Amino acid sequence: MANQGRGGAGDPGRRPTKAEKKDQARRDREQIHQRMAGRRRQRTIGIVLVAAAVMVALVVFLVLPKDSTPTTTASSPSDLLAQAADAQKAAGCDTVTNVGFYDGVSDPKAPDYTDQAHIGAGSGFATMPALSTYPSIPPASGPHSPSPLPAGVYDSSPDLSQVIHSLEHGGAVVWYSPSAPVDVVDRITAFYSQPTSAEAAGQDRVIVAPYDYPDQGAEGSLPQGVQMALVSWHDVQTCAQPSLPVALDFTSQYSTPIQGGAPILGRTYLGEAPEPGAQM
C-alpha cells in the first residue's frame, strides 16, 4: 500500500519523508519484538516438555541396572560444535534473527542513514540514544562510540556504544544474564579466556559479558525468559539458558578473524559486518 502524506495519496514516485521512515522503522521494531516474544513463548513450552522428558529419563536411570559407563562433557571446539544442535534445543534457543538497520534506513548514501553513525560532534548524536530506539535488545547496530571495545571476557557490563563498534568490525558478543547459572557461565568464560596459543577458536574476536544496565530501564536487561543473547552486526540469537556449544556455534560463524586471518575453525562467515576483520 502506498504511503499517504503531503505528496498526495497513491503517488508512487514520492520519496517518504524522514518522519515516515522513522514511523516505519518503529513499526518494524515492534514486529520484530512481537516475533521474538512469540518465539520465547514457544520456547517456554518446549522447555516444559524437555523437563518432562528429563524426569522420565531420570526415573529410567534410577530403575534400570547401571551397566553403562557415563560419558564426559567434551570441551574441544570440534566436540562442542558437534553438540550444538542438541544443545540449542536443550537451552531453548531461537533461530538467528536479522533485526535490520537502525531507524530502518539501509542505504549508506541516504542523508538520514544512521546505522553506522559515530556518537560525537557533528554526527547528530551528542550521546548514545535510548536503547528503546534500537531495533533489538541487546543492540546489534546503530549509533556507537568512535572506539571499539577489545575482545575479551568482562566481569562487569562494558560500554555498550563501544561494543556496537566492535560488532561493526566483525566481532560477536556472548551476553549473559546476571541470574544465569554460575557453573554454566564459568564454563563459557573459561573457554573464551583461553589464549589463542592454547586453543585457537576465534576468542580474540569475541566479547563475553553480563548484560546489566539498570539505568536504561527495561531495555537494560535481557528480555524476560532469556539468559543468553548472542549478537553480531544485525544478527541476534536468544536462549532461555546459557550454553557453551551454542555460543561457540554462533561466534565461529558470525564473527570474522582479523584481516588476513584464517576462517574461524574453518567455518564460513554468515554475518554482514560492514568492516569485517578491522581491529577491535
C-alpha positions in Angstrom: 0.0 0.0 0.0 1.4 3.4 -1.0 2.4 5.9 1.7 0.0 8.8 2.1 1.5 12.1 3.0 1.9 15.7 1.9 2.9 14.5 -1.5 -0.6 13.1 -2.1 -2.1 9.6 -1.7 -1.1 7.0 -4.2 1.9 8.8 -5.6 4.4 6.0 -6.4 7.1 8.5 -7.2 7.1 10.4 -3.9 10.1 9.7 -1.6 8.9 9.0 2.0 9.7 11.8 4.5 12.2 11.3 7.3 9.2 11.2 9.8 7.6 8.5 7.7 10.8 6.4 7.6 11.1 6.7 11.4 7.5 5.7 11.9 8.0 2.7 9.6 11.2 1.8 11.5 9.2 1.9 14.8 6.6 -0.4 13.3 9.3 -2.8 12.1 10.9 -2.8 15.6 7.5 -3.7 17.1 7.0 -6.5 14.7 10.5 -7.9 15.5 9.8 -7.7 19.2 6.4 -9.4 18.7 8.0 -12.2 16.7 10.8 -12.7 19.3 8.2 -12.7 22.1 6.2 -15.4 20.2 9.3 -17.5 19.9 10.0 -17.1 23.6 6.5 -18.4 24.4 7.1 -21.4 22.1 10.4 -21.9 23.7 8.9 -22.0 27.2 6.5 -24.7 26.1 9.5 -26.6 24.7 11.4 -26.3 27.9 8.5 -27.7 29.9 8.3 -30.7 27.5 12.1 -31.2 27.8 11.9 -31.0 31.6 9.2 -33.7 31.5 11.4 -35.9 29.3 14.3 -35.4 31.6 12.2 -36.6 34.6 11.2 -39.7 32.6 14.8 -40.4 31.8 15.8 -39.9 35.4 13.3 -42.4 36.5 14.5 -44.9 33.9 18.1 -44.3 35.1 17.2 -44.9 38.7 15.2 -48.1 38.0 17.3 -49.8 35.3 20.7 -51.5 36.1 23.7 -49.2 35.9 25.7 -51.2 33.4 27.0 -48.4 31.2 29.9 -46.1 31.6 28.8 -42.4 31.9 30.1 -40.0 29.2 32.2 -37.0 30.0 31.4 -33.5 28.8 33.7 -32.6 25.8 35.4 -29.3 25.7 37.4 -29.2 22.4 35.9 -26.9 19.7 35.1 -29.8 17.4 33.3 -31.7 20.1 31.4 -28.6 21.2 30.3 -27.9 17.7 29.1 -31.5 17.4 26.9 -30.9 20.5 25.5 -27.6 19.2 22.3 -28.8 17.5 21.1 -30.8 20.6 22.3 -28.0 22.9 20.2 -25.4 21.1 17.1 -27.4 21.8 18.0 -28.1 25.4 18.9 -24.5 26.1 15.6 -23.2 24.5 17.2 -21.2 21.8 15.6 -19.2 18.9 17.0 -19.3 15.4 19.3 -16.4 14.5 17.2 -13.3 13.6 18.3 -10.5 11.4 17.0 -7.4 13.2 17.7 -4.9 10.4 19.0 -1.3 10.3 18.8 1.4 12.9 15.8 3.7 12.0 15.1 1.3 9.1 17.3 3.2 6.7 19.5 0.8 4.8 21.1 3.0 2.1 24.5 4.3 3.4 24.3 7.2 1.0 20.9 8.4 2.3 21.1 11.6 4.3 19.3 10.0 7.3 21.3 6.8 7.4 22.5 6.3 11.0 23.2 2.6 11.2 27.0 3.3 11.4 26.8 6.8 13.0 29.6 7.7 15.4 28.5 9.5 18.6 30.0 12.9 18.9 30.1 16.4 17.4 28.6 16.8 14.0 27.0 13.3 13.9 23.6 14.2 15.1 24.2 12.1 18.3 25.9 14.0 21.1 25.3 11.0 23.4 24.2 7.4 22.8 20.4 7.4 22.1 18.0 5.5 24.3 18.2 1.7 24.0 14.4 1.7 23.1 15.3 3.2 19.8 17.5 0.3 18.7 15.9 -2.5 16.6 16.8 -5.2 19.2 17.7 -5.7 22.8 20.7 -6.1 23.0 21.6 -3.7 20.2 23.1 -5.1 17.0 24.0 -1.9 15.1 23.3 1.8 15.2 24.9 4.9 16.7 28.0 4.0 18.6 31.3 5.1 20.1 34.2 6.1 17.7 36.3 3.5 19.6 35.6 -0.3 19.6 35.8 -2.5 22.7 38.7 -5.0 22.7 37.7 -8.7 22.6 37.8 -10.5 26.0 35.8 -11.7 29.0 34.4 -8.8 31.1 33.2 -9.3 34.7 31.0 -6.2 34.6 28.9 -4.7 31.8 31.1 -2.8 29.3 30.3 0.4 27.4 27.5 -0.6 25.1 28.4 2.0 22.5 31.9 0.6 22.2 30.5 -2.9 21.9 28.4 -1.9 18.9 31.5 -0.6 17.2 33.2 -3.9 17.7 30.2 -5.6 16.0 30.7 -3.2 13.1 34.3 -4.6 12.8 33.1 -8.2 12.7 33.2 -9.1 16.3 30.5 -11.1 18.2 29.2 -10.9 21.8 28.0 -13.5 24.2 25.7 -11.7 26.6 24.5 -13.5 29.7 22.0 -12.5 32.4 23.4 -11.9 35.9 20.9 -14.5 37.1 22.2 -17.2 34.8 23.6 -20.4 36.4 27.1 -19.7 37.6 28.6 -23.0 36.7 27.5 -22.7 33.1 28.7 -19.1 32.8 32.0 -20.1 34.3 32.4 -22.8 31.6 31.7 -20.2 28.9 34.1 -17.6 30.4 36.8 -20.1 30.9 36.6 -21.3 27.3 36.8 -17.7 25.9 39.5 -16.7 28.3 41.9 -19.2 26.8 44.9 -17.7 24.9 44.7 -18.4 21.2 48.1 -20.1 21.5 46.4 -22.8 23.6 43.1 -23.0 21.7 42.5 -21.0 18.6 38.7 -20.8 18.5 38.2 -17.2 17.5 38.1 -16.0 21.1 40.2 -13.0 20.1 37.1 -11.7 18.2 34.5 -12.3 20.9 33.3 -10.3 23.9 31.7 -12.1 26.8 30.0 -10.0 29.4 26.9 -9.7 31.7 24.1 -7.6 30.2 23.1 -5.4 33.1 22.3 -1.7 32.5 19.8 -0.8 35.2 19.8 3.0 34.3 18.4 2.1 30.9 15.0 0.7 32.2 13.5 -2.5 30.8 15.9 -2.4 27.8 18.9 -2.6 30.2 18.2 -6.2 30.9 17.8 -9.2 28.7 14.2 -9.9 27.7 12.1 -12.0 30.1 12.9 -15.7 29.8 16.3 -15.0 28.2 19.5 -15.8 30.0 21.9 -15.7 27.0 21.9 -13.5 23.9 24.4 -13.9 21.0 24.9 -10.8 18.9 26.7 -9.9 15.7 26.1 -6.9 13.4 22.3 -7.1 12.6 22.0 -10.7 13.9 20.7 -11.9 17.3 20.0 -15.3 18.8 18.5 -15.7 22.2 18.4 -18.7 24.6 16.4 -19.4 27.8 19.6 -20.9 29.3 23.3 -20.2 28.6 25.2 -22.9 26.6 28.8 -23.1 25.6 28.2 -25.3 22.5 25.5 -22.8 21.3 27.8 -19.8 21.9 30.7 -21.3 20.0 28.4 -22.4 17.1 27.3 -18.7 16.8 30.6 -17.0 17.3 32.5 -19.2 14.9 30.1 -18.3 12.1 29.1 -14.7 12.9 32.5 -13.2 13.8 35.4 -12.7 11.5 39.1 -13.1 12.0 41.4 -10.2 11.9 42.0 -9.1 8.3 44.1 -11.8 6.6 43.5 -14.4 9.2 42.2 -17.9 8.5 38.5 -18.6 8.9 37.5 -19.3 12.5 37.6 -23.1 13.0 37.4 -23.4 9.2 33.8 -22.3 9.1 32.1 -20.0 6.6 31.3 -16.4 7.8 27.5 -15.8 7.8 27.4 -12.3 9.1 27.2 -8.9 7.4 29.5 -6.6 9.3 30.4 -3.6 7.2 34.0 -3.6 8.3 34.9 -7.2 8.8 38.3 -8.0 10.2 39.0 -4.5 11.4 40.8 -4.1 14.8 38.7 -4.5 17.9 
